[in-house]
Amino acid sequence: MVREFRLPVQSSASVTASPSLKLNSVLGELSLHHCQAHLQSTAQDIARRFDADPMIPGVVLVEHHQFMGMISRRRFLERMSRPYALELFLQRSIQTLYRFIAHEFLVLPSETLIVDAVQQSLQRSPEDLYEPIVVQIGDDYRLLDIHQLLLAHSRIHELAKQVIHEQTQAQMFQHEKLASLGRLIANVSHEILNPVNFIAGNINYLGNYGQDLLALIDVYDADADRADASAAMKQEIEFDFLKKDFAEIISSMRVGADRLRKIAESLRTFSYQHKDEYQATDIHECLENTLVILSTRLRHSVTVVRQYGDLPMVSVYPGQLNQVFMNLISNAADAIAERQQQPSRVESDRSLSGVDWQPQITITTRQLTREELLHAGDSDADRWICISIDDNGCGIPDDIQERIFDEFFTTKPVEHGTGLGLAICRQIVLEKHGGWLHLRSQVGVGTGFDIFLPMHD
C-alpha cells in the first residue's frame, strides 16, 4: 500500500550549478532533489516516478519521518532489469527490494564545502563513484546528482584560477610599483646626498672661520685707540647677542644637515627593496631606517618605545623586510590616528583607567630557542628572533581578524588601501624567510604583530 510519495520541490530541468557560486560555496547552495518515499511504497510506484521524470537521481526512503536509506536510479534499474525481477519486486514494497540492493552511501551536511564534497565523493569505490549524494538539511534529507556536483566544482575551479590570476597580476603590479619607486628614491637620495654632504662638510669650516673672526675682534678691542669706536659698533650691531646666536646657528645647521643626511641614507637603503639579495643584516638598523622615513607620521605626539634585545646579524632579504616593517608600523600609526579622532573613546578610557591615554608604538626584539617557539613547523633552525610591533590604537574586531591576511581585504577607503599590504607581509615572512607572522589584538586595547624569523648558521 502506498502511503506517501513526495514530488521534487523543483523541476528536474532546473537542476544546474548555481551561477552565483563562490570559492567557499556549500552544498546547500546547489539545487537539490527533494524526493522521498515511504518504505511501504511499491517498486512500481518508484518505477513510474523514474519514468515520469528522468532527471531524478534516486529516492530517499523514510519511515515514521525517519531517514532509512536511499535507492539510486542506477541501482534500481539495474536490479529491475534482471530476469524475473519484475515478477518478484514490482508489486511488493520497496523495503523488500531494498534488502537486496542496500549499500553504503555518502551523507554530507548542507554546510559542507563543494570542494570538500567532491574530494570525499571521489574517494568512494569505483562502483559507487556516480551514486547521488544524500545532503542533510536539519532533519530533512535531499539528493544531489553527482553530475551537478562536478559541474559546480568545475565552475569553482575556474573561479579559483581567475582569482589566482588576479592576485598574481596585483602582486606583480605592486612589486613593479615598489621597484620603480625604489629606483626613483635611489636617484633622489643620491641627488640630495651630494649637496647635503657639501653643506655638512663646510659647516665645520664656517664655524672655524667664525671663531677666528671673533678672536680678531677681541684683538681689536685690546687696542686702546680703537676701543671707543669698537664699543660703539658693538652696541649698534648687538654684538653680545650676535656672538651667542652665531654659535647656536652653526650648531642647528649641523644638526639639520646631519638629519637630512640620515634621511637621505635611509631612503637609499630602503630603496634597495626591489633587489632580492639575501645577506647578513642588522635588524635594528632596518627598523631605525624605517622609523626615520616615517618620522613625519610618528612625530605628532606618538611615542616610539624601543625595547631592543641583543641580536646578532641575521641573514634576510633586507629590502623585503623593510617593506614588512614599513607596512606594520604604518598600520600602527593609522590605528592610533583613528583612535585620536574619537575623543569620546579617549575620554572613556581616561575615566575607566584614571590616567590619560598616550599614543604609543612599542618595538621589541629578542632571541628565541626552538623550544620557546610554537610556530617552528618543519624548520630545522634551533635559534629564532622575534620582532614585535605593538600599538595602543583601536584594536581589531574578531570577525576582521579572521580575514586580516586575506588578499584584497581591507577596511580602509579605496584611495588609502589595496588590501595587499598584510598579505604581502605574510608572504615575505612565510615564503621568503621560512618564518611566521602572528597577530594579537583586542578591541579598545591595541594590536600587535610578532615576526618570527629563523636564524641559519
Long-range contacts (C-beta under 8 A, 24 or more apart in sequence): 1-40, 2-38, 2-40, 2-41, 2-42, 2-45, 3-38, 3-40, 3-41, 4-36, 4-37, 4-38, 4-41, 5-36, 5-37, 5-38, 5-41, 5-45, 5-49, 6-34, 6-35, 6-36, 6-37, 7-35, 8-33, 8-34, 8-35, 8-53, 8-56, 9-34, 10-34, 12-53, 12-54, 12-55, 12-56, 13-55, 15-55, 15-145, 15-148, 16-148, 16-151, 17-148, 17-151, 17-152, 17-154, 17-155, 18-152, 21-114, 21-152, 21-155, 21-156, 21-159, 22-156, 22-159, 23-156, 23-159, 23-160, 23-163, 24-113, 25-113, 25-114, 25-152, 25-156, 26-110, 26-111, 26-112, 26-113, 26-114, 27-108, 27-109, 27-110, 27-111, 27-112, 27-114, 27-117, 27-133, 27-135, 27-144, 27-149, 28-110, 28-111, 28-135, 28-137, 29-114, 30-114, 30-144, 30-148, 30-149, 30-152, 31-148, 32-135, 32-137, 32-142, 32-143, 32-144, 33-57, 33-58, 33-132, 33-142, 33-143, 33-144, 33-145, 34-140, 34-142, 35-59, 35-60, 35-142, 35-143, 36-60, 36-61, 36-62, 36-141, 37-61, 37-62, 37-94, 38-62, 38-63, 39-63, 39-68, 39-93, 39-94, 39-95, 39-98, 40-93, 40-94, 40-95, 41-93, 41-94, 42-90, 42-91, 42-92, 42-93, 42-94, 43-76, 43-80, 43-89, 43-90, 43-91, 43-92, 43-93, 43-94, 43-96, 43-97, 44-90, 44-91, 45-94, 46-71, 46-76, 46-94, 47-76, 47-80, 47-90, 50-76, 50-77, 55-145, 56-143, 57-132, 57-143, 57-144, 57-145, 57-146, 58-131, 58-132, 58-143, 59-143, 60-134, 60-141, 60-142, 60-143, 61-94, 61-98, 62-141, 65-139, 67-141, 69-98, 69-102, 69-105, 70-105, 70-132, 70-134, 70-141, 70-143, 71-97, 71-98, 71-101, 72-105, 72-131, 72-132, 74-130, 74-131, 75-101, 75-103, 75-131, 76-101, 103-128, 104-128, 105-131, 105-132, 105-133, 105-134, 106-131, 106-133, 106-134, 107-133, 107-134, 107-135, 107-136, 107-141, 108-133, 108-134, 108-135, 108-136, 109-135, 109-136, 110-135, 110-136, 110-137, 114-149, 114-152, 114-153, 114-156, 115-153, 115-156, 117-149, 118-149, 118-150, 118-153, 121-146, 121-149, 167-407, 167-408, 170-407, 170-408, 170-418, 170-420, 171-420, 171-424, 174-418, 174-420, 174-424, 175-274, 178-273, 178-274, 178-323, 179-274, 181-271, 182-270, 182-271, 182-272, 182-273, 182-274, 182-275, 182-319, 183-271, 183-274, 184-271, 185-267, 185-268, 185-270, 185-271, 186-267, 186-268, 186-271, 186-272, 188-267, 189-264, 189-265, 189-267, 189-268, 189-271, 190-268, 192-260, 192-264, 192-267, 193-261, 193-264, 193-265, 193-268, 196-257, 196-260, 196-261, 196-264, 197-261, 199-253, 199-257, 200-254, 200-257, 200-258, 200-261, 203-250, 203-253, 203-254, 203-257, 204-254, 206-250, 206-253, 207-247, 207-250, 207-254, 210-246, 210-247, 210-250, 214-243, 214-246, 262-292, 263-292, 263-293, 263-295, 266-290, 266-292, 266-293, 267-293, 269-318, 269-322, 270-319, 270-322, 270-326, 272-318, 272-319, 273-318, 273-319, 273-320, 273-322, 273-323, 274-319, 275-319, 276-317, 276-319, 276-320, 277-317, 277-318, 277-319, 278-315, 278-316, 278-317, 279-315, 279-316, 279-318, 280-313, 280-314, 280-315, 281-313, 281-314, 281-315, 281-316, 281-318, 281-321, 282-313, 283-311, 283-314, 283-316, 283-321, 283-365, 283-385, 283-387, 284-308, 284-311, 284-365, 286-318, 286-321, 286-322, 286-325, 287-325, 287-363, 287-365, 287-387, 289-322, 290-322, 290-325, 290-326, 290-329, 291-329, 293-326, 294-326, 294-329, 294-330, 294-333, 297-330, 297-333, 298-329, 298-333, 298-361, 301-358, 301-359, 302-333, 302-336, 302-359, 302-360, 302-361, 303-358, 303-359, 303-360, 303-361, 304-360, 304-361, 304-362, 304-363, 305-360, 305-361, 305-362, 305-363, 306-363, 307-362, 307-363, 307-364, 307-365, 308-363, 308-364, 308-365, 309-364, 309-365, 309-366, 309-367, 310-367, 311-365, 311-366, 311-367, 311-385, 312-455, 314-385, 314-453, 314-455, 315-455, 315-456, 316-433, 316-453, 317-428, 317-432, 317-433, 320-428, 320-432, 321-428, 321-433, 323-424, 323-425, 323-428, 324-425, 324-428, 324-429, 324-451, 325-387, 325-389, 327-421, 327-422, 327-424, 327-425, 328-389, 328-425, 328-449, 328-451, 329-361, 329-363, 329-389, 331-421, 331-422, 331-447, 332-361, 332-389, 332-390, 332-391, 332-393, 332-447, 333-361, 333-391, 334-393, 334-412, 335-391, 335-393, 335-394, 335-395, 335-446, 335-447, 336-360, 336-361, 336-391, 336-392, 336-393, 337-393, 338-393, 338-394, 339-392, 339-393, 339-394, 342-394, 345-394, 345-444, 349-444, 357-392, 358-392, 359-392, 359-393, 360-391, 360-392, 361-389, 361-390, 361-391, 362-388, 362-389, 362-390, 362-391, 363-387, 363-388, 363-389, 363-390, 364-388, 364-390, 367-455, 368-452, 373-452, 375-436, 375-438, 375-452, 376-454, 377-436, 379-434, 379-454, 381-434, 381-454, 381-455, 381-456, 383-454, 383-455, 384-435, 384-452, 384-453, 384-454, 384-455, 385-452, 385-453, 385-455, 386-450, 386-451, 386-452, 386-453, 387-450, 387-451, 387-453, 388-448, 388-449, 388-450, 388-451, 389-448, 389-449, 389-451, 390-440, 390-446, 390-447, 390-448, 390-449, 391-446, 391-447, 391-448, 392-445, 392-446, 393-446, 393-447, 394-443, 394-444, 394-446, 395-441, 395-442, 395-443, 395-444, 395-445, 395-446, 395-447, 396-439, 396-441, 396-443, 396-447, 397-443, 401-439, 401-441, 404-439, 405-437, 405-439, 429-453
